[in-house]
Amino acid sequence: MISTQFLSVLLVFPGFFFMLASLVMCIGLSKDVPDILRTKWAAMTYLVLFFTGGYIAYLLIQLWDLSFPLELVTSTVFLGGAIFVFLVMRLTSITIKRFQNIRARISEVNEALIVSNTELVTAYDSTIEGWEKTLNLRDRETEDHAQRVTEMTLRIARIYGICDKELVHVKRGALLHDIGKMGVPDSILMKEGPLTPEEEKIMHNHPLNAFNILMPIEYLRPALDIPYCHHEKWDGSGYPRGLKGEEIPLAARIFSLSDIWDALISERRYHEAWPREKVVEHIRSLAGTHFDPDLVDLFLANI
């Protein structure tokens, strides 16, 4: 029959190696402990050292049958264990509090960043609207044109399923669709008669002007599709790059329909306002040549 003494040694012996490993870890980690915890960490290290000595003393007493009151060893170990548990809980509570403080500070910083970002986006959008109003000052006849085509484009884009994140760029691009005309002389922009071939060439450069104006502005690069591509045509006969079919960005394909709708249904110096039915018929006749045929159906069904 296995004696109680043997079982006791068998159980305590592995514990000694665990304590020894804990002691090595305590010493190894001590250099990385924050200053606020360094005193408590040192106390805990000494307690682990004390426990390790207690394990050694217990094993020696049992293995060599030394004459020593084991009750005293046991009581001392119990006391040390209670202190050790208290220190561990204390270190844990300090860590939790510090974590909560850090999380609160992170939350405050995040809220401040959200507010700053909102203010920055508002400032950006106000700047864009200011540019749009500046363009209106050059040509009173097309005043509010950008606002109307922007609203139409956004409505169709939502129906099509473009996400809110992309709609932000669609809106900015629509408002700035004619920003490139800032580089077109008034003598051409305001001309009432037909343009000469040379004047048409200058006018056709306005999407390239838009690209050169907006491309250096990082936050407006995603909005370039409309200012740069809204004069491209489904059959590839548009400008400035002669894009064809789905090579033309979706936002630009939607916008080109809004643009021609508003241009024809509104009175301009070079034509009277067209009746709605005539505009619908004209746009349908250009499906598959000027415009994406699928978008033509969607646009006319929801305009």
Backbone torsions as a table, in degrees:
resi	resn	phi	psi	omega
1	MET	NA	133.7	-178.6
2	ILE	-72.1	131.6	-176.7
3	SER	-77.1	156.9	177.4
4	THR	-62.8	-36.6	-179.9
5	GLN	-62.4	-42.3	-179.7
6	PHE	-65.0	-43.7	178.3
7	LEU	-61.5	-39.0	179.5
8	SER	-61.5	-46.0	178.8
9	VAL	-64.3	-39.7	-179.5
10	LEU	-62.3	-35.8	-180.0
11	LEU	-78.5	-36.8	-175.8
12	VAL	-77.6	-31.2	-173.9
13	PHE	-58.4	-49.2	177.0
14	PRO	-62.3	-35.1	179.6
15	GLY	-59.7	-34.8	179.0
16	PHE	-59.9	-42.5	-179.6
17	PHE	-68.7	-35.1	175.5
18	PHE	-63.7	-41.9	179.3
19	MET	-65.8	-39.5	179.1
20	LEU	-63.4	-42.0	177.8
21	ALA	-63.9	-39.8	178.7
22	SER	-63.0	-40.4	179.3
23	LEU	-62.6	-44.0	178.6
24	VAL	-61.4	-42.0	179.4
25	MET	-65.5	-41.7	179.2
26	CYS	-59.5	-45.1	-179.5
27	ILE	-67.2	-42.1	-178.3
28	GLY	-65.0	-35.5	-177.4
29	LEU	-85.5	-11.0	-172.4
30	SER	-58.7	-32.1	-177.9
31	LYS	-71.9	-19.1	-178.8
32	ASP	-99.2	0.7	-177.1
33	VAL	-75.3	132.3	177.6
34	PRO	-59.6	152.6	-177.3
35	ASP	-56.8	-37.7	-176.8
36	ILE	-64.5	-22.7	-178.5
37	LEU	-106.8	-2.0	-170.4
38	ARG	-62.2	-40.5	-179.5
39	THR	-64.5	-46.8	-179.9
40	LYS	-66.1	-35.6	178.9
41	TRP	-65.8	-40.0	178.1
42	ALA	-63.1	-42.1	178.6
43	ALA	-62.5	-40.7	179.9
44	MET	-66.4	-37.4	178.2
45	THR	-63.1	-42.5	177.9
46	TYR	-64.3	-36.6	177.8
47	LEU	-65.2	-41.0	177.0
48	VAL	-62.7	-40.7	176.5
49	LEU	-61.6	-41.3	178.0
50	PHE	-62.2	-44.6	178.6
51	PHE	-61.4	-40.7	179.8
52	THR	-61.9	-42.9	176.2
53	GLY	-63.3	-37.4	178.0
54	GLY	-63.1	-41.4	177.5
55	TYR	-61.7	-43.7	179.8
56	ILE	-62.0	-45.6	-179.4
57	ALA	-61.0	-42.9	-178.9
58	TYR	-62.5	-44.6	-178.7
59	LEU	-64.9	-40.9	179.5
60	LEU	-63.6	-42.1	179.7
61	ILE	-62.1	-42.1	-177.5
62	GLN	-72.4	-43.6	-173.9
63	LEU	-73.4	-32.9	-177.0
64	TRP	-108.0	8.5	178.4
65	ASP	50.6	44.3	179.5
66	LEU	-71.3	151.3	179.5
67	SER	-86.9	104.0	-178.3
68	PHE	-157.6	137.8	-179.6
69	PRO	-70.8	102.4	-178.4
70	LEU	-61.8	-28.0	179.5
71	GLU	-59.5	-36.2	179.6
72	LEU	-66.8	-42.8	177.9
73	VAL	-61.4	-47.1	-178.2
74	THR	-61.9	-44.9	-179.3
75	SER	-62.2	-42.6	-180.0
76	THR	-63.2	-42.7	179.4
77	VAL	-63.5	-40.8	178.0
78	PHE	-60.3	-43.8	179.0
79	LEU	-62.4	-46.7	178.3
80	GLY	-61.0	-38.3	179.1
81	GLY	-62.9	-41.3	179.3
82	ALA	-63.3	-43.6	178.3
83	ILE	-63.6	-41.1	-179.7
84	PHE	-61.3	-46.4	179.3
85	VAL	-61.7	-40.4	178.5
86	PHE	-61.2	-44.8	-180.0
87	LEU	-63.7	-41.4	178.5
88	VAL	-60.6	-45.5	179.6
89	MET	-64.7	-37.4	179.7
90	ARG	-65.8	-45.6	177.3
91	LEU	-61.1	-39.2	179.3
92	THR	-65.2	-42.9	-179.3
93	SER	-64.9	-38.7	178.0
94	ILE	-64.2	-42.9	179.4
95	THR	-62.1	-43.5	180.0
96	ILE	-62.1	-44.5	179.9
97	LYS	-62.7	-43.0	178.4
98	ARG	-63.7	-39.8	178.3
99	PHE	-62.9	-43.1	179.0
100	GLN	-63.2	-40.6	178.1
101	ASN	-63.8	-42.5	179.1
102	ILE	-64.7	-42.1	-179.9
103	ARG	-63.9	-39.0	178.2
104	ALA	-65.0	-40.5	178.9
105	ARG	-66.4	-40.4	177.5
106	ILE	-62.1	-41.3	179.0
107	SER	-62.2	-42.7	178.5
108	GLU	-63.2	-42.7	179.3
109	VAL	-64.2	-42.1	179.2
110	ASN	-61.8	-43.1	178.7
111	GLU	-62.4	-41.3	178.4
112	ALA	-64.6	-38.9	178.6
113	LEU	-66.1	-39.1	178.5
114	ILE	-62.7	-44.8	179.0
115	VAL	-62.7	-45.1	-179.7
116	SER	-63.3	-41.3	-180.0
117	ASN	-65.0	-41.1	178.3
118	THR	-62.1	-44.3	179.3
119	GLU	-64.0	-38.2	-179.7
120	LEU	-66.9	-44.7	178.7
121	VAL	-62.6	-41.2	177.6
122	THR	-61.0	-41.6	178.8
123	ALA	-64.0	-42.2	177.8
124	TYR	-59.3	-49.8	-176.7
125	ASP	-65.2	-36.3	177.1
126	SER	-65.0	-37.2	177.1
127	THR	-63.8	-43.6	179.0
128	ILE	-61.4	-45.4	178.8
129	GLU	-63.6	-33.1	176.2
130	GLY	-65.5	-41.5	176.3
131	TRP	-61.7	-42.8	-179.4
132	GLU	-61.8	-40.9	178.4
133	LYS	-67.9	-33.6	176.6
134	THR	-62.9	-40.8	176.9
135	LEU	-63.3	-37.9	179.2
136	ASN	-62.6	-32.1	-179.9
137	LEU	-64.2	-27.9	179.3
138	ARG	-75.8	-32.0	-175.2
139	ASP	-139.1	90.4	-177.8
140	ARG	-61.1	-25.1	-176.9
141	GLU	-64.4	-32.9	-178.8
142	THR	-99.1	17.1	179.1
143	GLU	-58.5	135.8	-178.2
144	ASP	72.1	-0.7	176.5
145	HIS	-59.2	-45.5	-177.5
146	ALA	-62.1	-40.3	179.0
147	GLN	-64.3	-42.4	-178.3
148	ARG	-66.8	-46.6	-178.1
149	VAL	-69.4	-30.2	176.2
150	THR	-64.2	-46.7	179.5
151	GLU	-61.9	-42.5	178.6
152	MET	-63.7	-44.5	-178.1
153	THR	-62.9	-44.2	179.4
154	LEU	-63.7	-39.4	-180.0
155	ARG	-63.2	-46.1	179.8
156	ILE	-68.3	-38.7	-179.6
157	ALA	-63.5	-39.1	176.9
158	ARG	-64.3	-44.6	179.3
159	ILE	-61.7	-39.1	179.8
160	TYR	-65.4	-28.5	178.1
161	GLY	111.1	14.2	176.7
162	ILE	-68.0	133.9	-174.7
163	CYS	-71.5	161.0	-177.5
164	ASP	-59.2	-37.6	-179.5
165	LYS	-61.0	-41.6	179.6
166	GLU	-74.7	-29.9	-179.3
167	LEU	-62.3	-29.6	177.0
168	VAL	-58.7	-45.2	-179.6
169	HIS	-71.4	-34.9	176.8
170	VAL	-61.0	-44.8	180.0
171	LYS	-61.7	-46.9	-178.9
172	ARG	-62.8	-43.4	179.8
173	GLY	-63.9	-39.5	-179.8
174	ALA	-66.2	-42.5	178.9
175	LEU	-62.8	-31.6	-175.8
176	LEU	-103.8	19.7	-172.3
177	HIS	-60.5	-30.4	-178.8
178	ASP	-106.8	21.0	-178.9
179	ILE	-59.1	-28.9	-179.9
180	GLY	-67.6	-17.7	179.2
181	LYS	-71.6	-7.7	173.3
182	MET	-62.6	-22.6	179.1
183	GLY	-94.6	6.3	179.3
184	VAL	-100.9	128.5	-179.1
185	PRO	-61.1	150.0	178.4
186	ASP	-59.9	-33.5	-178.5
187	SER	-61.4	-27.0	177.4
188	ILE	-92.6	-44.7	-175.9
189	LEU	-63.7	-36.4	-176.1
190	MET	-97.9	2.0	-175.8
191	LYS	-63.3	132.8	-177.0
192	GLU	-87.2	-31.0	179.7
193	GLY	-88.0	-177.1	179.5
194	PRO	-66.5	149.2	179.7
195	LEU	-82.4	147.8	173.1
196	THR	-74.5	163.3	177.6
197	PRO	-54.7	-39.0	179.0
198	GLU	-67.2	-40.5	178.1
199	GLU	-67.0	-38.1	176.4
200	GLU	-61.5	-39.3	179.1
201	LYS	-61.8	-42.6	178.2
202	ILE	-65.7	-43.9	178.9
203	MET	-61.9	-39.7	-178.5
204	HIS	-70.0	-9.8	177.1
205	ASN	-82.2	-7.8	-172.9
206	HIS	-64.9	-29.9	172.7
207	PRO	-65.5	-35.4	176.6
208	LEU	-67.6	-37.8	175.2
209	ASN	-59.6	-42.9	179.6
210	ALA	-60.9	-43.0	178.8
211	PHE	-59.6	-46.2	-178.0
212	ASN	-67.5	-30.2	179.1
213	ILE	-75.9	-44.5	-169.7
214	LEU	-91.3	-28.6	-175.5
215	MET	-58.1	-39.9	179.3
216	PRO	-68.5	-14.1	-177.9
217	ILE	-93.6	105.2	-169.3
218	GLU	-56.4	-43.6	-174.6
219	TYR	-73.5	-12.5	178.2
220	LEU	-100.8	-4.8	179.4
221	ARG	-59.2	-41.5	178.5
222	PRO	-66.4	-13.2	-179.5
223	ALA	-95.1	5.5	-174.1
224	LEU	-72.4	-21.0	-173.4
225	ASP	-52.6	-45.5	-176.8
226	ILE	-74.9	-53.7	-179.6
227	PRO	-58.4	-33.2	-174.9
228	TYR	-87.0	-28.3	-168.1
229	CYS	-123.6	6.4	-172.3
230	HIS	-76.3	-4.6	174.6
231	HIS	-106.1	8.1	172.0
232	GLU	-74.2	152.2	-177.8
233	LYS	-122.1	151.0	-174.4
234	TRP	-55.1	-35.4	-177.1
235	ASP	-88.7	3.0	176.8
236	GLY	89.8	6.3	-176.9
237	SER	-92.3	6.5	-178.2
238	GLY	-86.1	-169.9	-179.2
239	TYR	-139.0	159.8	12.0
240	PRO	-91.4	-13.7	-172.0
241	ARG	-110.5	-4.7	-179.2
242	GLY	67.2	36.3	177.2
243	LEU	-65.7	153.2	-174.6
244	LYS	-133.0	140.8	174.5
245	GLY	56.4	-131.9	-176.4
246	GLU	-77.9	2.0	168.8
247	GLU	-65.1	-28.0	178.4
248	ILE	-75.3	127.6	179.9
249	PRO	-55.6	143.4	-177.3
250	LEU	-55.3	-45.2	-178.8
251	ALA	-58.4	-40.3	-179.8
252	ALA	-69.2	-35.9	178.5
253	ARG	-65.5	-40.6	177.8
254	ILE	-67.7	-44.9	-176.1
255	PHE	-62.8	-39.3	-177.0
256	SER	-59.3	-32.1	176.2
257	LEU	-69.5	-44.3	177.9
258	SER	-62.4	-39.4	-176.7
259	ASP	-64.8	-47.9	-178.4
260	ILE	-70.3	-34.7	177.4
261	TRP	-58.9	-51.5	-177.3
262	ASP	-67.7	-35.6	-179.2
263	ALA	-65.6	-37.0	-176.4
264	LEU	-85.5	-33.0	-175.9
265	ILE	-83.7	-8.8	178.5
266	SER	-104.9	150.7	177.9
267	GLU	-76.2	132.5	176.9
268	ARG	-125.8	166.3	-177.1
269	ARG	-66.7	-21.5	-178.3
270	TYR	-104.2	1.1	172.9
271	HIS	-163.1	154.6	173.8
272	GLU	-75.8	161.2	175.6
273	ALA	-65.5	134.5	-179.9
274	TRP	-83.9	149.7	171.2
275	PRO	-66.0	151.2	-177.7
276	ARG	-54.1	-45.3	-176.7
277	GLU	-61.3	-38.3	179.7
278	LYS	-67.2	-39.4	178.3
279	VAL	-63.8	-44.4	179.2
280	VAL	-59.2	-46.3	-178.9
281	GLU	-62.7	-41.0	-179.0
282	HIS	-64.7	-45.8	-178.9
283	ILE	-64.7	-40.2	178.2
284	ARG	-61.6	-36.8	-178.2
285	SER	-67.6	-19.7	-178.1
286	LEU	-100.3	2.4	177.2
287	ALA	-65.2	129.3	179.8
288	GLY	90.9	-12.4	174.5
289	THR	-114.0	-65.0	176.9
290	HIS	-83.5	-38.8	-168.9
291	PHE	-122.0	154.2	173.5
292	ASP	-61.2	116.7	-174.7
293	PRO	-60.9	-35.4	178.6
294	ASP	-67.3	-39.5	179.1
295	LEU	-70.8	-29.8	176.8
296	VAL	-59.1	-47.0	179.5
297	ASP	-61.8	-44.7	-179.4
298	LEU	-63.7	-44.7	-177.8
299	PHE	-63.2	-50.6	-175.7
300	LEU	-69.2	-25.1	178.6
301	ALA	-77.3	-15.0	-173.7
302	ASN	-126.2	5.6	-177.7
303	ILE	-81.7	NA	NA
